[in-house]
Amino acid sequence: MKKQINYPQQLTYYQQVKKLVIILFLCLPLFSNMQAQTEIVDSLENVIKTQHLKGNDLVAVYLELSWEYNQIDAKKMRETAFVGIKLAEKENNFYDENEFYRNIAMSYYRNSQCDSALYYYNIALDCVEKMKLVSKYTEKEIDDAYSMTYGNIGNLYAMQGKNLFALEYYQKALALFEKHDWKQSSVRTYNNIAQLYTILENYKQAEIYARKGEKTALELNDSILMVYNSRHLCAVYLYQEEYQKALKSAEMSKKILDKHPEQKMYIINNYLTLSAIWLDGFNEIDKAISFAKLALKEAEIMNVPHLKCESMRRLAKAYLAKGDYYTAEQIAINALKTDSTLPSANIELYECLLKANIKLGNTNKAIDYLDKYNKTKREYVSSSYQSSLSEMEVKYETEKKESEIARQKQTIKNERIIAVAAFFVILIILIMLWYMLRLRKKKNLILKEANDTKDKFFNIISHDLKNPAIMQQNALRMLLDDSSNLDKKSLKLFYEELVKSADNQVELLYNLLNWAQISTGRMPFVPIDFNLAAKLNSDISLIKSMTERKEINFSVEMPEEAMIFGDSNMICTVIRNLLTNAVKFTEKGGTITLAVGAGYALPSLPLHWRISIYDNGIGMTAEQISDILNSDKKQSQQGTAGETGSGLGLIVCRELLEKHNSKLHIESEEGKGSRFWFEI
């Protein structure tokens, strides 16, 4: 089975370009008619001014208005939404309040301000929690709000390239869509999941979900949904270079769209798909040019810059393949002038210009375009990071201004404080006396904790260390007494069991020593900036060896650079313990994934990293999870291959994370695997 331990630098140049092409193909945005929306906005504004609506009727108008503004003016949209939220709060209308917050988040999402978008999506989820406390909302309404918010969060993570997080939220949304048989939403979510699996190069799963979407669209007898679904099937086939299947799917879509000339957006996408298939799959350059020209013609009628740019990009690529380098160069230049907002498209256009000028002998131009190609590619890789950085700078400036205002207010307060200085002197003396009493209580508490730790320590020594040692002693005596009566195979089994027992005792000793050092405050905490990816190399190799021996699939999804501030030894100990635990409780043929990605942060906080360990092992009950997270009770359990443990490993992990002001999260279901994760 193919191991999915893929780092960015391991992709070949061909694979990188191929991935960019497919991502671009999948992510062409939809646009609306601006003039029509402006008329709707004017009409809704007039209703508010003239109809004198009240209560939920007024909330409904503001909700529709915020949605229409979301397409044309993000600032006005947010202003409208916040007015609507205040009205909805007065009416305890948490359902519409959820949608207002989702609209606000969408406005940030459209501007690639991902941290702010996620912040408001989380507030939207809080609104759904409030709905559950009010009897007037049905289960269907609650699930509807949940599913739409989950789907929106999935879209946000997908745009950031955080594919596992996106997959998690799409699956949550899909479960609710399927529960209520909401087929149209299910079709779109099937295709979103198919898109993620395609990008992750898991073509089998991608095709399964695309086929589910196809089946549901057929049940609905919705030809436009079938076209939408066909686009994702084509993406799967293009990625796998199955051009004949891709052509069949695209031509089926064309037959449907010939009967629906009003579906301009789908028609353009279909022409672009056919152009790609004929060029990349069959080298039919003239056909590729013909379809690209048709797409460009429709895009010019719609006057959508992004689609005109994409049509010209496809056309330039075809002329380059034909050997008409001058025409390819001119079209690519025009494409960049038309729309240069999408880095993945710019990369292809600069590559086209580079190749065309090499063939035309324009050395200086070629060098210039090579520089632009490399620069754009670097920017594309770090775009999500730069976007977050830009937001942080804006927040910093805002906080700086607020700090200056606070300082001025404090100066005024200080002048008043002088008049009552005597009072504060007395107050300080009282506080000092209180603090001394509190300090004494704290010392007594520390002494009590030290005694408790000592008792736990000796309890573990007397049980977890003494009993296995006695068993080993007895086993060795039996072996010594009966060695002459045992054959080689029996002796080997005997030795293997002894080695396994010794390994378990060594693991227990390490965890015991770590726990003792933490509990007594003797483990040094030295936080520094370090690259987690580089630090984990040796541990990943060790875990890989363990999984290979147990025939478990192990994959790592981690950027080449993951700069973390913390104690490197403690963090690596936590990850190593969690991975070892996953190996211990995963059956032969199972799957374990280590995922490291830039997590979200609130607007006032710095960027976080989320570290997750997934397995499809034996899982845990809710009671076991509660004991691990909320007490010092050891959870000893036998592994899938008879491995034993003291249960100290997870307690050590929890306490090491607490030193970093972090928290261990566990999501598990008995028989269905576990997910351990934390943020730092």
Secondary structure, DSSP 4 states (H G I P E B T S, - for coil): -------GGGS-HHHHHHHHHHHHHHTPPP---HHHHHHHHHHHHHHHHHS---HHHHHHHHHHHHHHHHHH-HHHHHHHHHHHHHHHHHTT-HHHHHHHHHHHHHHHHHTT-HHHHHHHHHHHHHHHHHHHT-TTS-HHHHHHHHHHHHHHHHHHHHHHT-HHHHHHHHHHHHHHHHHTT-HHHHHHHHHHHHHHHHHTT-HHHHHHHHHHHHHHHHHHT-HHHHHHHHHHHHHHHHHTT-HHHHHHHHHHHHHHHTT-TT-HHHHHHHHHHHHHIIIIIT--HHHHHHHHHHHHHHHHHHT-HHHHHHHHHHHHHHHHHHT-HHHHHHHHHHHHHH----HHHHHHHHHHHHHHHHHHT-HHHHHHHHHHHHHHHHHHHTHHHHHHHHHHHHHHHHHHHHHHHHHHHHHHHHHHHHHTHHHHHHHHHHHHHHHHHHHHHHHHHHHHHHHHHHHHHHHHIIIIIHHHHHHHHHHHHHHHHHGGG--HHHHHHHHHHHHHHHHHHHHHHHHHHHHHHHHTT-S----EEEEHHHHTHHHHHHHHHHHHHHT-EEEEE--S--EEEE-HHHHHHHHHHHHHHHHHTS-TT-EEEEEEEEE---TTS--EEEEEEEE-SS---HHHHHHHHHS--------TTS----SHHHHHHHHHHHTTT---EEEE-TTS-EEEEEE-
